[in-house]
């Protein structure tokens, strides 16, 4: 095993952590903006294998990241299940909603999702051929809770209020939505691995709005089911879980789910995460994405801090959340240079 991210995921402590960035293919790059304009719109880009592969490869060519993550969107799965999906410029995604038992029953069967998602699998195949031999290919999906919040509200919300309301008012329907998404996610990730993905990541962007037993049932348990089934189908497959803003619930997440790596956001300090999370396995994170905008000495200082805090165990360097469109590409290079030159001994 020579790929550095696979070594870290296997539990190896490396002198220099491997590095990639969430949303590394994105609007902060001029070459991405040009390719997106060529595609016409965001969804057309997601479903054009050649162009989706191109934008995935762009940050690899520019920066030499240790991993590429498939360019897609977490809402392609509900679209494949039969919901309408569109994007409003400046406002984000919109979905037709699930509000009733009849809405849930009207979804397509999980086995039918591949009719829509075929172009995504073709993108993975292209990437598995064209990525440099040292670069790891990461497939991904949204976690059931996070995807369900969009399906219930029809859009992103600040507090995921509509999903919490449905959970309180019609628990059976709410859990039915999560069950469909859990099975759909397994099938979606399975096809990505069959097409060439070497690692899969489960993004639970809104996990932090779940508390107590709800966190266990609706964030942790779906991640466990997905992880265990993927590992049963593909022995040795590494899984990264990202229950964003989980706080104290990060503790024990490795053991409870079977994930090889837990990604942590920047609402926790790297020192805290090293003490409480990294003791259980590989961690990924957790530089604040704002440093990609502001740069300067603070970027260098905080990057060194993250590297040193996690230097005693397996670590994949990343941001605490996705890079933002207003980031400066030169700051990304400064971050990478700092990671690769930081002496931790």
C-alpha positions in Angstrom: 0.0 0.0 0.0 1.7 3.2 -1.2 -1.0 5.8 -1.4 -0.6 8.0 1.6 -4.3 8.4 2.3 -4.9 4.7 2.3 -2.0 4.3 4.7 -3.5 6.9 7.1 -6.9 5.2 6.8 -5.2 1.9 7.7 -4.0 3.5 10.9 -0.5 4.5 10.0 1.0 7.7 11.5 2.9 9.4 8.7 5.6 12.1 9.1 3.6 14.3 6.8 -0.2 14.0 6.6 -1.8 13.4 3.3 -4.0 16.3 2.2 -7.1 17.1 0.2 -9.9 19.6 0.6 -13.7 19.3 0.7 -15.2 21.1 -2.3 -11.7 21.3 -3.8 -13.3 21.3 -7.3 -15.3 24.5 -7.0 -16.0 28.1 -7.8 -12.8 29.5 -6.3 -11.0 28.1 -9.3 -11.2 30.0 -12.6 -10.8 26.7 -14.6 -13.8 25.3 -12.7 -15.9 28.4 -13.6 -15.0 28.0 -17.2 -16.0 24.4 -17.3 -19.2 25.0 -15.5 -20.1 27.7 -18.0 -19.4 25.2 -20.8 -21.8 22.7 -19.1 -24.5 25.3 -18.9 -25.6 24.8 -15.3 -24.7 22.9 -12.2 -26.8 19.8 -12.7 -25.7 19.5 -16.4 -22.2 19.5 -15.1 -22.9 16.8 -12.5 -24.4 14.5 -15.2 -21.8 15.1 -17.9 -19.1 12.5 -17.2 -16.4 14.1 -19.2 -16.9 17.5 -17.7 -17.5 16.2 -14.2 -14.2 14.3 -14.5 -12.5 17.4 -15.8 -13.5 19.5 -12.8 -12.5 16.7 -10.4 -9.0 16.6 -12.0 -8.5 20.4 -12.1 -7.4 20.7 -8.4 -5.2 17.6 -8.8 -3.3 19.2 -11.7 -3.0 22.5 -10.0 -2.1 21.4 -6.5 -1.2 17.8 -6.4 -3.6 16.8 -3.7 -3.3 13.3 -2.4 -6.9 12.5 -3.1 -9.6 13.5 -5.6 -13.2 13.4 -4.6 -15.9 12.6 -7.2 -17.7 15.8 -8.4 -21.4 15.3 -7.7 -24.0 16.5 -5.3 -25.7 14.9 -2.3 -29.1 15.6 -3.8 -28.6 13.5 -6.9 -29.9 10.5 -4.9 -33.3 12.0 -4.0 -33.6 13.1 -7.6 -32.9 9.5 -8.7 -35.6 8.4 -6.3 -38.1 10.6 -8.2 -38.1 14.0 -6.6 -37.8 17.1 -8.8 -34.5 18.9 -8.2 -33.4 22.3 -9.5 -31.0 25.1 -8.4 -31.9 28.7 -7.9 -29.0 31.1 -8.6 -27.7 32.6 -5.5 -30.0 30.6 -3.3 -29.1 27.0 -3.7 -31.1 23.8 -4.3 -34.8 23.3 -4.4 -36.6 19.9 -4.2 -40.2 18.7 -4.4 -41.0 17.6 -0.9 -42.1 14.5 1.0 -44.9 15.5 3.5 -47.2 12.4 3.5 -47.2 8.7 3.4 -48.4 8.9 -0.1 -45.4 11.0 -1.1 -43.0 8.4 0.4 -44.9 5.6 -1.4 -44.6 7.4 -4.7 -40.8 7.3 -4.7 -39.1 5.0 -7.2 -37.8 1.7 -5.8 -34.1 1.9 -4.7 -33.2 -0.5 -7.5 -34.2 2.1 -10.1 -31.8 4.9 -8.9 -29.1 3.7 -11.3 -31.2 4.7 -14.3 -30.5 8.3 -13.3 -27.1 7.9 -11.7 -25.4 6.1 -14.5 -23.5 9.2 -15.7 -22.0 9.5 -12.1 -20.6 6.0 -12.3 -19.2 6.8 -15.7 -17.4 9.8 -14.2 -15.9 7.5 -11.6 -14.6 5.2 -14.3 -13.0 8.0 -16.2 -11.3 9.2 -13.0 -10.0 5.8 -12.1 -8.3 5.7 -15.5 -7.0 9.3 -15.6 -5.9 10.1 -12.0 -2.2 10.0 -11.2 -1.2 6.6 -9.8 -0.5 8.2 -6.4 -3.8 9.9 -6.0 -6.7 8.2 -4.1 -10.2 8.4 -5.6 -12.9 9.1 -3.0 -16.6 8.4 -3.7 -19.2 9.9 -1.5 -22.9 10.3 -0.5 -24.9 12.5 1.8 -25.9 10.8 5.1 -29.6 9.9 5.4 -30.5 12.5 8.0 -28.9 15.4 6.0 -30.4 14.4 2.7 -33.8 13.9 4.4 -33.8 17.4 5.7 -33.7 18.7 2.2 -36.4 16.2 1.0 -38.7 17.3 3.8 -38.2 21.1 3.6 -37.6 21.3 -0.1 -34.5 23.4 0.5 -31.7 24.0 2.9 -32.8 25.6 6.2 -30.8 27.1 9.1 -32.1 24.9 11.8 -33.5 21.9 9.9 -36.8 22.8 11.5 -39.2 21.1 9.0 -37.4 17.8 9.4 -37.4 18.0 13.2 -41.1 18.9 13.1 -41.9 15.8 10.9 -39.9 13.7 13.3 -42.0 14.9 16.2 -45.4 14.7 14.3 -45.1 11.6 12.2 -42.1 9.5 13.4 -43.1 6.5 11.2 -43.0 8.6 8.0 -39.8 10.3 9.1 -38.1 6.9 9.8 -39.5 5.6 6.5 -37.7 8.3 4.6 -34.4 7.6 6.4 -34.8 3.8 5.7 -35.2 4.4 2.0 -32.2 6.8 2.0 -30.1 4.3 4.0 -30.7 1.6 1.4 -30.3 4.0 -1.5 -27.0 5.2 -0.2 -25.7 1.7 0.1 -26.6 0.9 -3.5 -25.3 4.3 -4.7 -21.9 3.9 -3.0 -21.7 0.3 -4.1 -21.8 1.3 -7.8 -19.2 4.0 -7.1 -16.9 1.4 -5.6 -17.5 -1.0 -8.5 -16.6 1.8 -10.9 -13.3 2.5 -9.2 -13.7 4.5 -6.0 -11.1 3.4 -3.4 -12.6 5.1 -0.4 -16.1 6.3 0.4 -17.2 9.3 2.6 -20.5 9.9 4.3 -21.3 13.6 4.6 -23.7 14.3 7.5 -23.6 18.1 7.2 -26.5 18.7 9.7 -25.6 16.0 12.2 -25.0 18.7 14.8 -28.7 19.6 15.0 -29.5 16.1 16.4 -29.2 15.7 20.1 -29.3 12.8 22.6 -31.0 9.7 21.5 -31.9 11.3 18.2 -28.2 11.6 17.3 -27.7 7.9 18.1 -30.8 6.8 16.0 -30.6 9.1 13.1 -26.9 10.1 12.7 -24.9 7.3 14.2 -27.1 4.3 13.4 -27.5 5.0 9.6 -23.7 5.6 9.4 -23.2 2.2 11.1 -25.6 0.4 8.8 -24.0 1.9 5.7 -20.5 1.4 6.8 -21.0 -2.2 7.9 -22.8 -3.2 4.7 -20.2 -1.5 2.5 -17.4 -3.4 4.3 -19.4 -6.6 4.0 -19.6 -6.1 0.2 -16.0 -4.8 -0.2 -13.8 -6.2 2.6 -11.0 -3.7 3.4 -12.9 -0.7 1.9 -12.0 2.4 4.0 -14.9 4.6 5.1 -14.7 8.2 6.3 -17.6 9.6 8.3 -18.3 13.3 8.7 -20.9 14.0 11.4 -20.4 17.8 11.2 -20.7 19.8 14.4 -21.2 16.6 16.4 -19.3 18.1 19.4 -19.1 15.6 22.2 -20.8 13.0 19.9 -17.6 12.7 17.9 -16.3 10.7 20.9 -16.7 7.0 20.2 -18.0 7.5 16.6 -15.3 5.3 15.2 -16.2 2.3 17.4 -19.9 2.8 17.2 -20.0 2.9 13.4 -16.9 1.0 12.2 -15.7 4.0 10.2 -12.0 4.0 9.6 -11.8 7.8 9.9 -13.9 10.5 11.5 -13.7 13.9 9.9 -14.0 16.8 12.4 -15.2 20.3 11.7 -13.5 23.4 13.1 -16.0 24.0 15.9 -13.7 21.7 18.0 -10.0 22.4 18.5 -7.5 20.1 16.9 -6.0 19.5 20.4 -9.4 18.4 21.7 -10.0 16.1 18.7 -6.6 14.6 19.1 -7.3 13.8 22.7 -10.8 12.5 22.4 -11.3 11.3 18.8 -7.9 10.4 17.3 -7.3 8.0 20.1 -9.9 5.7 18.4 -8.4 6.0 14.8 -7.7 8.2 11.9 -9.1 11.7 12.0 -9.5 14.2 9.1 -9.5 17.9 9.5 -9.8 20.6 10.6 -8.5 24.0 9.5 -11.2 26.7 9.4 -12.1 27.3 5.7 -12.0 31.1 6.4 -8.2 30.9 6.3 -8.5 30.2 2.6 -10.0 33.6 2.2 -7.8 35.6 4.6 -4.5 33.9 4.2 -1.3 35.4 5.7 0.5 34.5 8.8 -2.7 33.3 10.5 -3.1 30.7 7.8 0.4 29.4 8.3 0.2 29.4 12.1 -3.1 27.6 12.2 -2.1 25.1 9.6 1.0 24.3 11.6 -1.1 24.0 14.7 -3.4 21.4 13.1 -0.5 19.4 11.8 1.3 19.3 15.1 -1.8 18.6 17.2 -2.6 15.5 15.2 1.1 14.4 14.6 1.0 11.5 17.1 -1.6 9.5 15.2 -3.1 8.8 11.8 -4.3 12.1 10.2 -5.6 13.3 6.9 -5.2 17.1 6.6 -8.4 18.9 5.4 -10.6 21.9 6.2 -13.2 21.8 8.8 -15.8 22.3 6.1 -15.8 22.9 2.3 -13.7 25.7 0.7 -15.8 28.7 -0.1 -16.2 30.4 -3.5 -14.4 33.6 -2.3 -11.2 31.7 -1.4 -7.9 32.8 -2.9 -6.3 29.9 -4.9 -2.9 31.2 -3.7 -3.9 30.6 -0.1 -4.6 27.0 -1.0 -1.1 26.6 -2.3 0.3 28.3 0.9 -1.6 25.8 3.0 -0.3 22.8 1.1 3.3 24.1 1.2 2.9 24.7 5.0 1.5 21.2 5.6 4.3 19.6 3.7 7.1 21.6 5.3 5.9 21.5 8.9 8.3 19.6 11.2 6.5 17.8 14.0 9.3 16.1 15.8 
